Amino acid sequence: MATSSSSSSTANNIDYIKSLYKEINSHEVSLAELSALPSSRKVYQKNGTIFFRTNVQQAAVSEQKQLDTAKAKLQKLNLSGGS
């Protein structure tokens, strides 16, 4: 039983890592799209389940923070998994 529990935990960890990579890729694409817009352009940013109107700079800062958070989570998993 310990083996199936261990393999299940490993599978869940791999799925979580894959989802983090997808999240990181999504934030990188969002940042690239935002950088292509003129600075005077208004954009809608999702916060929870509601969209708020903001400017490109504020949306880019928020996306960068989310990207940094996702990368930190991945780094933490890589460090704890490698020990």
ChimeraX commands (.cxc) that place a marker at each C-alpha (Angstrom):
marker #1 position 0.00,0.00,0.00 radius 0.5
marker #1 position 2.83,2.38,0.71 radius 0.5
marker #1 position 4.00,1.98,-2.87 radius 0.5
marker #1 position 0.63,2.94,-4.38 radius 0.5
marker #1 position 0.36,5.88,-1.98 radius 0.5
marker #1 position 3.86,6.99,-2.92 radius 0.5
marker #1 position 3.20,6.67,-6.65 radius 0.5
marker #1 position -0.09,8.56,-6.27 radius 0.5
marker #1 position 1.72,11.35,-4.45 radius 0.5
marker #1 position 4.37,11.48,-7.17 radius 0.5
marker #1 position 1.69,11.62,-9.88 radius 0.5
marker #1 position -0.06,14.47,-8.06 radius 0.5
marker #1 position 3.26,16.30,-7.73 radius 0.5
marker #1 position 3.96,15.89,-11.45 radius 0.5
marker #1 position 0.48,17.19,-12.31 radius 0.5
marker #1 position 1.03,20.19,-10.05 radius 0.5
marker #1 position 4.39,20.93,-11.68 radius 0.5
marker #1 position 2.79,20.69,-15.13 radius 0.5
marker #1 position 0.07,23.11,-14.08 radius 0.5
marker #1 position 2.71,25.53,-12.76 radius 0.5
marker #1 position 4.54,25.41,-16.10 radius 0.5
marker #1 position 1.25,26.15,-17.90 radius 0.5
marker #1 position 0.57,29.03,-15.52 radius 0.5
marker #1 position 4.08,30.44,-16.06 radius 0.5
marker #1 position 3.67,30.18,-19.83 radius 0.5
marker #1 position 0.29,31.91,-19.64 radius 0.5
marker #1 position 1.73,34.82,-17.65 radius 0.5
marker #1 position 4.68,35.15,-20.05 radius 0.5
marker #1 position 2.30,35.30,-23.02 radius 0.5
marker #1 position 0.15,37.87,-21.21 radius 0.5
marker #1 position 3.20,40.03,-20.54 radius 0.5
marker #1 position 4.24,39.81,-24.19 radius 0.5
marker #1 position 0.75,40.80,-25.32 radius 0.5
marker #1 position 0.64,43.71,-22.86 radius 0.5
marker #1 position 4.03,44.96,-24.02 radius 0.5
marker #1 position 2.71,45.12,-27.60 radius 0.5
marker #1 position -0.09,47.51,-26.61 radius 0.5
marker #1 position 0.31,51.29,-26.55 radius 0.5
marker #1 position 0.70,52.67,-23.02 radius 0.5
marker #1 position -2.42,54.82,-23.37 radius 0.5
marker #1 position -4.58,51.75,-24.01 radius 0.5
marker #1 position -7.05,50.63,-21.35 radius 0.5
marker #1 position -7.29,46.91,-20.62 radius 0.5
marker #1 position -9.46,44.68,-18.47 radius 0.5
marker #1 position -7.76,42.70,-15.74 radius 0.5
marker #1 position -9.40,39.73,-14.03 radius 0.5
marker #1 position -9.40,39.89,-10.24 radius 0.5
marker #1 position -11.17,36.86,-8.82 radius 0.5
marker #1 position -14.30,36.48,-10.93 radius 0.5
marker #1 position -14.63,40.17,-11.81 radius 0.5
marker #1 position -12.90,42.17,-14.54 radius 0.5
marker #1 position -11.61,45.64,-13.72 radius 0.5
marker #1 position -10.60,48.33,-16.20 radius 0.5
marker #1 position -7.00,49.45,-15.76 radius 0.5
marker #1 position -4.04,50.65,-17.80 radius 0.5
marker #1 position -1.36,48.57,-19.46 radius 0.5
marker #1 position 1.35,49.39,-16.90 radius 0.5
marker #1 position -0.71,48.29,-13.89 radius 0.5
marker #1 position -1.82,45.12,-15.65 radius 0.5
marker #1 position 1.80,44.32,-16.57 radius 0.5
marker #1 position 2.97,44.84,-12.98 radius 0.5
marker #1 position 0.24,42.52,-11.73 radius 0.5
marker #1 position 1.08,39.86,-14.32 radius 0.5
marker #1 position 4.77,40.10,-13.43 radius 0.5
marker #1 position 3.97,39.57,-9.74 radius 0.5
marker #1 position 1.87,36.52,-10.57 radius 0.5
marker #1 position 4.65,35.19,-12.80 radius 0.5
marker #1 position 7.22,35.68,-10.03 radius 0.5
marker #1 position 4.95,33.89,-7.55 radius 0.5
marker #1 position 4.48,30.91,-9.88 radius 0.5
marker #1 position 8.22,30.71,-10.55 radius 0.5
marker #1 position 8.92,30.83,-6.80 radius 0.5
marker #1 position 6.49,27.95,-6.21 radius 0.5
marker #1 position 8.18,25.92,-8.93 radius 0.5
marker #1 position 11.63,26.72,-7.55 radius 0.5
marker #1 position 10.51,25.67,-4.06 radius 0.5
marker #1 position 9.20,22.36,-5.43 radius 0.5
marker #1 position 12.43,21.74,-7.32 radius 0.5
marker #1 position 14.51,22.43,-4.22 radius 0.5
marker #1 position 12.39,20.27,-1.92 radius 0.5
marker #1 position 12.09,17.50,-4.51 radius 0.5
marker #1 position 15.83,17.37,-5.15 radius 0.5
marker #1 position 16.76,16.77,-1.49 radius 0.5
marker link #1:1,2 radius 0.2
marker link #1:2,3 radius 0.2
marker link #1:3,4 radius 0.2
marker link #1:4,5 radius 0.2
marker link #1:5,6 radius 0.2
marker link #1:6,7 radius 0.2
marker link #1:7,8 radius 0.2
marker link #1:8,9 radius 0.2
marker link #1:9,10 radius 0.2
marker link #1:10,11 radius 0.2
marker link #1:11,12 radius 0.2
marker link #1:12,13 radius 0.2
marker link #1:13,14 radius 0.2
marker link #1:14,15 radius 0.2
marker link #1:15,16 radius 0.2
marker link #1:16,17 radius 0.2
marker link #1:17,18 radius 0.2
marker link #1:18,19 radius 0.2
marker link #1:19,20 radius 0.2
marker link #1:20,21 radius 0.2
marker link #1:21,22 radius 0.2
marker link #1:22,23 radius 0.2
marker link #1:23,24 radius 0.2
marker link #1:24,25 radius 0.2
marker link #1:25,26 radius 0.2
marker link #1:26,27 radius 0.2
marker link #1:27,28 radius 0.2
marker link #1:28,29 radius 0.2
marker link #1:29,30 radius 0.2
marker link #1:30,31 radius 0.2
marker link #1:31,32 radius 0.2
marker link #1:32,33 radius 0.2
marker link #1:33,34 radius 0.2
marker link #1:34,35 radius 0.2
marker link #1:35,36 radius 0.2
marker link #1:36,37 radius 0.2
marker link #1:37,38 radius 0.2
marker link #1:38,39 radius 0.2
marker link #1:39,40 radius 0.2
marker link #1:40,41 radius 0.2
marker link #1:41,42 radius 0.2
marker link #1:42,43 radius 0.2
marker link #1:43,44 radius 0.2
marker link #1:44,45 radius 0.2
marker link #1:45,46 radius 0.2
marker link #1:46,47 radius 0.2
marker link #1:47,48 radius 0.2
marker link #1:48,49 radius 0.2
marker link #1:49,50 radius 0.2
marker link #1:50,51 radius 0.2
marker link #1:51,52 radius 0.2
marker link #1:52,53 radius 0.2
marker link #1:53,54 radius 0.2
marker link #1:54,55 radius 0.2
marker link #1:55,56 radius 0.2
marker link #1:56,57 radius 0.2
marker link #1:57,58 radius 0.2
marker link #1:58,59 radius 0.2
marker link #1:59,60 radius 0.2
marker link #1:60,61 radius 0.2
marker link #1:61,62 radius 0.2
marker link #1:62,63 radius 0.2
marker link #1:63,64 radius 0.2
marker link #1:64,65 radius 0.2
marker link #1:65,66 radius 0.2
marker link #1:66,67 radius 0.2
marker link #1:67,68 radius 0.2
marker link #1:68,69 radius 0.2
marker link #1:69,70 radius 0.2
marker link #1:70,71 radius 0.2
marker link #1:71,72 radius 0.2
marker link #1:72,73 radius 0.2
marker link #1:73,74 radius 0.2
marker link #1:74,75 radius 0.2
marker link #1:75,76 radius 0.2
marker link #1:76,77 radius 0.2
marker link #1:77,78 radius 0.2
marker link #1:78,79 radius 0.2
marker link #1:79,80 radius 0.2
marker link #1:80,81 radius 0.2
marker link #1:81,82 radius 0.2
marker link #1:82,83 radius 0.2
view
